[in-house]
Amino acid sequence: MQINFFQEDANFPSGLRRTQFRSIVQVIVQNETRKKIDYINFIACSDNYLLGINQNFLKHDYFTDVITFDYSETEIASDVYLSMDRIADNAKQNKVTKLNECYRILIHGVLHLVGYKDKTPEDKKVMTQKEDYYLALVE
């Protein structure tokens, strides 16, 4: 099992506790699914980098805070791209720290991997409740 952190053209916020977050990822996966983790790569990038991925792979022409590529079969295998620009803007808008918002978006990506969706208002409500629950484990 590997949970990795990579940086493309942006950096994760200082203070990100990678070891602690790896444990939280394991808790999320254990609580929410019977699958095991093969690997999850979290990749910090800029708006423009993630926009390119969004356009090329998903045919969407807009900024987003996270894109989760799920390659899972019997075990979880994924690349999770996070826009540090979106995270900074979200943090400002939600009046939280960049670090707090980064953890939320990291958790959000993992929740997608264990089956949670966020397309409908009801799905978004459930997703946010799960984010809040697991975010409390970080703090």
C-alpha positions as CSV (number, residue, x, y, z in Angstrom):
1,M,0.0,0.0,0.0
2,Q,1.3,3.4,-1.0
3,I,-0.1,6.9,-0.4
4,N,2.2,9.4,-2.2
5,F,2.3,13.1,-2.5
6,F,3.7,14.7,-5.6
7,Q,4.0,18.3,-6.8
8,E,3.7,19.5,-10.4
9,D,3.7,23.3,-10.7
10,A,2.4,24.0,-7.2
11,N,3.1,23.0,-3.6
12,F,1.0,21.5,-0.9
13,P,0.5,24.0,2.0
14,S,3.2,24.1,4.6
15,G,2.1,22.1,7.6
16,L,0.5,19.3,5.7
17,R,1.1,16.3,7.9
18,R,1.5,13.5,5.4
19,T,2.0,10.7,7.8
20,Q,-1.1,11.6,9.8
21,F,-3.1,12.0,6.6
22,R,-2.0,8.6,5.3
23,S,-3.6,7.1,8.5
24,I,-6.8,9.1,7.9
25,V,-6.9,7.7,4.3
26,Q,-6.7,4.2,5.8
27,V,-9.5,5.0,8.2
28,I,-11.7,6.3,5.5
29,V,-11.1,3.3,3.3
30,Q,-11.6,0.8,6.2
31,N,-14.9,2.6,7.3
32,E,-16.4,3.0,3.8
33,T,-15.4,0.0,1.7
34,R,-14.1,-3.5,1.8
35,K,-11.3,-2.6,-0.7
36,K,-7.7,-2.3,0.1
37,I,-5.4,0.4,-1.1
38,D,-2.8,-0.5,-3.8
39,Y,-1.8,3.2,-4.3
40,I,-3.2,6.7,-4.2
41,N,-1.1,9.5,-5.6
42,F,-2.1,13.0,-4.5
43,I,-0.7,15.6,-7.0
44,A,-0.6,19.3,-6.2
45,C,-0.9,21.5,-9.3
46,S,-2.1,24.9,-10.5
47,D,-5.4,25.9,-12.0
48,N,-4.0,25.9,-15.5
49,Y,-2.4,22.5,-15.1
50,L,-5.7,21.0,-13.9
51,L,-7.7,22.8,-16.5
52,G,-5.5,21.1,-19.1
53,I,-6.3,17.7,-17.6
54,N,-10.0,18.6,-17.4
55,Q,-10.1,19.6,-21.1
56,N,-8.0,16.7,-22.4
57,F,-9.4,13.8,-20.4
58,L,-12.9,14.9,-19.3
59,K,-13.8,17.3,-22.1
60,H,-14.7,20.0,-19.5
61,D,-13.6,23.6,-20.0
62,Y,-13.6,24.9,-16.5
63,F,-11.5,25.2,-13.4
64,T,-12.1,22.7,-10.6
65,D,-10.4,22.0,-7.2
66,V,-10.0,18.2,-7.7
67,I,-10.0,15.5,-10.3
68,T,-9.9,11.9,-9.2
69,F,-8.8,9.3,-11.7
70,D,-10.0,5.9,-10.4
71,Y,-8.1,3.0,-11.9
72,S,-9.4,0.6,-9.2
73,E,-10.2,-3.0,-9.8
74,T,-9.8,-5.3,-6.8
75,E,-7.8,-2.7,-4.9
76,I,-7.9,1.1,-4.9
77,A,-5.5,2.7,-7.4
78,S,-5.8,6.3,-8.2
79,D,-4.3,9.7,-9.1
80,V,-5.9,12.6,-7.4
81,Y,-5.0,16.0,-8.8
82,L,-5.6,19.1,-6.6
83,S,-5.5,22.7,-7.8
84,M,-3.8,24.7,-5.1
85,D,-5.2,27.9,-6.7
86,R,-8.8,26.7,-6.3
87,I,-8.0,25.5,-2.7
88,A,-6.6,29.0,-1.9
89,D,-9.7,30.7,-3.3
90,N,-12.1,28.2,-1.6
91,A,-10.2,28.8,1.7
92,K,-10.7,32.6,1.4
93,Q,-14.3,32.2,0.4
94,N,-15.1,29.7,3.3
95,K,-12.9,31.7,5.8
96,V,-10.7,28.7,6.6
97,T,-7.0,28.2,6.3
98,K,-5.5,26.9,3.0
99,L,-4.3,23.9,5.0
100,N,-7.8,23.1,6.3
101,E,-9.3,23.4,2.8
102,C,-6.5,21.3,1.4
103,Y,-7.3,18.5,3.9
104,R,-11.0,18.8,2.9
105,I,-10.3,18.4,-0.8
106,L,-7.9,15.5,-0.1
107,I,-10.7,13.8,1.9
108,H,-13.2,14.7,-0.9
109,G,-11.0,12.9,-3.4
110,V,-10.7,9.8,-1.2
111,L,-14.5,9.8,-0.7
112,H,-15.0,9.6,-4.5
113,L,-12.7,6.5,-4.5
114,V,-14.9,4.7,-2.0
115,G,-18.1,5.4,-3.9
116,Y,-19.4,8.8,-2.8
117,K,-20.8,11.1,-5.5
118,D,-21.5,14.9,-5.5
119,K,-23.7,15.5,-8.6
120,T,-27.1,16.0,-6.8
121,P,-27.9,18.3,-3.8
122,E,-28.6,15.2,-1.7
123,D,-25.3,13.6,-2.7
124,K,-23.4,16.9,-2.0
125,K,-25.0,17.0,1.5
126,V,-23.9,13.5,2.3
127,M,-20.4,14.2,0.9
128,T,-20.0,17.3,3.0
129,Q,-21.1,15.5,6.1
130,K,-18.5,12.8,5.5
131,E,-15.9,15.4,4.8
132,D,-16.7,17.2,8.0
133,Y,-16.5,13.9,9.9
134,Y,-13.1,12.9,8.6
135,L,-11.8,16.5,8.7
136,A,-12.4,16.4,12.5
137,L,-9.8,13.6,12.7
138,V,-7.2,15.9,11.2
139,E,-7.6,18.7,13.7
